[in-house]
């Protein structure tokens, strides 16, 4: 029986394994040689890029995770620890233990931190529905942003100020989501959130973060257009917005990335916005192939193809995956991501469950090497 490590080595070194990724992938170092100058962060740094991943509180208690994280990441983002519902168990009462732990770890290892997020329609506190009204919603939102933003002032590279505010299917002419914040405050909540975030931390890059805007589908085209319209309105209103986050939750089933995504990035760049790829991973639930090596090659190819398009632009300044190892991916904890292959764990990230660098790792590193210098 071929072991997972043997399978990985076959993928990395056999010409049939990574042929689609180009000749450079055939000369990669062994799986144990991916730290220091061979790390993701070292290759990214040479081209002016930041790279890293989402980190949970449990991750920071895992010695293996923190060792690999420190070796590979130049930027991290809190998976959940900075979301409203996790931070505020009671009105006006905050628990910063997990968020502080991440910020302190990052500072100790000279890693930048992204804040995620101030305003979202999900993961609101349990007390939100019974406490927040049209009369106090503005104060609740601004107090939250000022409390959290001020605590980490000067320690955050960028904040996802508003997350996922566009939802075409809600039927509003402006494409905005009918979120609790929209219902309680109105569309002006967006401008208010950015101005308050800038007040809390004038030096952080303030970002709008969105999903479903990556591929060439009609749905993605419509969402990209609505997202650009939202940013234009914010800038016209004088809101301090500095970057767009493209979440980049991708699929391994026949993905197409190209013209629409390039035009979207170009339009954002024309508005003087940086671009961050904020939550990258590749789901293969739709892929029927049961061979692990074949699945890993396919996932790596999606990384390569997607980054070949996005990293063309010097406006793209950061690439983060949503997790570091397949052992901890969110895709294996959500039933809806196992509808096609319910008895098979997904393998969407740069490191496999045994902390070996997966083909996706080398696809990422190769993409950084090919990117124009920032």
N, C-alpha and C positions, 0 to 999 in steps of 0.2 A: 504494500500500500504506500502511495506517495504521501509524505507528510505535508502539512501546510507550508513549512519552511522550504522543502524541496520544490513544492509547486510554485512558491514565490520566486525562487531562484531561476526556475525554468522560464517564468514569465519575464523576468528582468533581463536574462541573458540570451534566450533563444531567439533567433531571427524571426521565427513564426509568432513569437509572443508579443513584441511591441513594434512590429514592422510598420504599422500605420503611424506610429509616433515619430518616425524618422531615425536616421542612423545614430544620432546622439544617444538615444535611449539604449542602444545596444552596447554602449561602453560605460554603463553606469557602474559605480562602485558596489561592492557587496553590501548586503542589508545592514551590516554592523557599522558601516562607515558613512553615516549621514549627519554627523555633528560637526561643529566648527565650520570650516570653510565649505563643507559639503551640505550644510543645513539649508532649510528653506529660507530662513531669515538672511543668511549670508548671500545667497544667490539673489534674493529680492533686493537687498540693500545695494548691490552693485548697479542696479537699474533704477534706483530711487523709489523703490516700492516698500510698503509695509506689508507684513503677512502675519497671520496668526489664526485664532479660532475663538469660539465661544467656550466659556468655562463655567461649570456649575460649582456650588459650594462643596458637593461631595468630591468633585475632581481635586480640589485643593487639599483634601485629606488623603489622597492617593499618592504615595511617594513615587511610584512609577510614572504617573501622569505628570506630576510637577517637574520631574527630571527631564522628561521629553519636552514638555512645554517650554521650560527655560532654555533648552537647546535650540528650539525651532521657531519661537514666536518673537516678533518685534512689536506686536500689538495684540491685545486680548479684549474680549467683550463679555460682560456678564450675561449668562444664558437666561437667568431668571432673577438674580439677586437684587437688581435695581428696578424691577417692575413694581408698580404702585401696590398691587395686592400683596406682594411679598414683603415690602418695606413697612407697610402701615397696617398692622393687625387691628388697630382701633383708631377712631378719628383723632388725629393730632398726636398719636403715639407711634413712634418709629423704632424699628429694630434694624440697626445698620451692621450687625455682626458679620454677615456673609459678604455684604458689599465692601465693608472695610477690609476684610481678609483678602479679597481680590486686589483691591487698590494697593494694599501694603505689599503683597507678593510682587505685584508688577513693579512697584517702585524699587523694591529690593533687587530685582533682576533687570532693571533698566528697560522695562517693557512699557509701551504706551497703553492707555486704556480708553476704550469706547464706552460711553454710557448708553444703556438701552433699557428702558426708554421712559420718557416723561408722560406722554399722552397716547393711550391706545384704548381700543374698544373692548379688549379682552384683558384677563387677569387683573380686573379691578378688585378692590377690597370687598370682602363679604358684606361689609356694612354700607357699601356705596348706595345700593338701591333704596334702602330705607332711610338714608340720611341726606343724600344730595338732592337738591331741588333746583328749580329755575332761579330761585332767590339767592341761593348760596353757591351755585356751581362754579361761577367765575372765581370766587374766593378759594374754594376747595382746590381748584386746579392751580391757581397761581401760588397759593401757599405751599402746595406740594412741590412745585418746580423750584421755588425759592429755597425751601428747606433742604432738598436733596442737592440741587445745583450749587448752593452756597457751601455745603459741607465738603464737596469735592472740587471747589474752585481751584483752578490752577493745576489740577491733577488729571484732568480728562482731556484727551486729544479731541474727541468729537462726541456730541450727544445726538442720538436719535430723538429729536424733540417730539415729532409726531410720527406714528407708525401706522401704515396701512389705512389711510383716510379715504382712499378711492375705492368705490365698489359700484361698477357700472350697473349691475343688476338691481340696485336699489331704485333706479329710475329717476334720480334727480337730474335736471338738465346740466348741472356742473359736474356730474359724475361722482360726487362726494357720497361717502357712506353715511347712512342714517344711524350713526353711533350714539351712545348715551350723551357724549359731549355735544354732538350736533343737536340732539333733541333738547338739551337743557340750556345751551348757550347760543346755538346758531353757528353759521359758518365763520363768524368772527373769532371763534375759539382758536382757530389755526394761527391767525396773526397774533393774537394775544399770547399764545404759547411761546412763539419764537421771541417776541419782545421780552417776555418774562425770563426766558432762558438766558438771553443775552445779558439781562440785568444781573442774574445770578452768577454767571461766569462769562465775562466779556471776551475771554481768550479762546474758548472752546469753539470748534467748528460745528455749527448747527446744521443738522442733517434732516432731510425727509427720507424715510425708509419705506420701500414698497416691494411687493411680490407680484408675480404673474406678468412681468413686463420683459421677459427674456426672449421668448421664441418668436417665430414668424406667423403665429396664428392670428386670426381676426380679433379674438378676444384680447390678445396681448397688444395688438395695434391700437385698439380702442382705449385700453388702459394706459398705454404710453402717452397717447394724446391727452387724456384727462389729467395725467400726472404732470405733464408739461404745462398745461393750462393752470393747474393749481399753483405750481411754482411761479409762473408769470404773475398771477394775481397776488401772491405773497410779496414778490419783489416790487410790484407796482404800489403796494400798500406800505412799503418801507420796512417790511419784516426782514430781520437779519437771518438769511438762509445762505449757507455756504457750500452745501454739498448735497448730492443725491445718493442714497443707498439703494443698490440693486440687490435684492436678497439672493437671487441665484440658486434657488432650490430647483434643480434640474432633473430631467428624466433621461434614462438610458435608452428609451424606446424611440428610435428614429428622430432624434432632435434635429432641428434646423435653426441655426443662429446666423444672422447676417444683416441684410439691408435695413430692416426696421430698427434693430438694436443699434447699428452704427449711426443711423440718423438720429435716434434718441440721444445717444451719447454726444453727438455733435451739437445738437440743439441745446443740451444742458451746458456744454462747454461754452457755447456762445453767450450763455447767461452768466458766465464767470463762476461756474460751479465745479467743484471737484466731484469725482465719482468714486464711490467705494463699493466693492463687491462684498456684501456684509454677512451672508449666511450660506455660503456655497456648500452644496453636497449633491450627490447624484443618486436618485432612487432607481432601483432596478426591479421593482415589483412587477412591472409589465413585461419583463424579459423572461421568456420561457426556458432558456438554456439553464441546465442544472449543473453544469461544470463550473466549479469555482474559478478556475484559472481563466476560462473564457469570459465569465461575468466580469472579473477584475479588469481584463483587457478592455472590455466594452466601456466600463465606467471610466477608465483612464482616458479612453479616446474622447469621451464627452468633455472631460476636463480640458484636454488638449484643444479640441475644436472650439469650445466656448471661450477659452482664454486667448486663443489666436485672434478672435474677433474683438474682444473687449480690451485687451492689452495693447492693441494697435494705437489706442488713444493715450496720449500722455496725461490726460485729465484723470485717468484711473490711477489712484494713488495708493489703494490698499486692497488686499485680497484676504478675506477671512472665511474659513470654513466653519460650519455650524457643528462644532465638535472637533476632536483631534483623532479619536480612535473609534473603530466600529464597535468596540465594546460598550461605548456610552452613547451611541447615536440616538437621537430622538425618534428616528424613523422606526426603530425596533420597539418603541414603547407606545405606539399609537396604532390601534386596530385598523384604522382606515388606510394605513400604509402597508397592510398585509392582505388586502382583499384578493389579489391575484395569486400570491404565493404565501398562504397563511402559515406554512410550516418551515419557512426559510428566512433566516435573518438577513437583513440587508447589509451591504458592505460599501457605504457611500463616502468614506473618509480617507485621509492620507495614511493612517496607520491601521493595521488589522487588529483583531481582538488580542493577539499575542504581542503587540507592540512592534511588529515588523513593519517597515515601510512598505506600503502597498504600491502597485503600479500607479495609482493616483498620485502618490507622493512624487514620483519621478516625472509624471506628466506636469505637475505643478512646477517643479524645479526647472524643467526644460522650458516651460512657457515663460518663466521669469528670465531665463537666459536669452530668449528670443525677443523679448520686449524692448522697444526703444527706451533709451535712458530718459528719465524724468529730469 
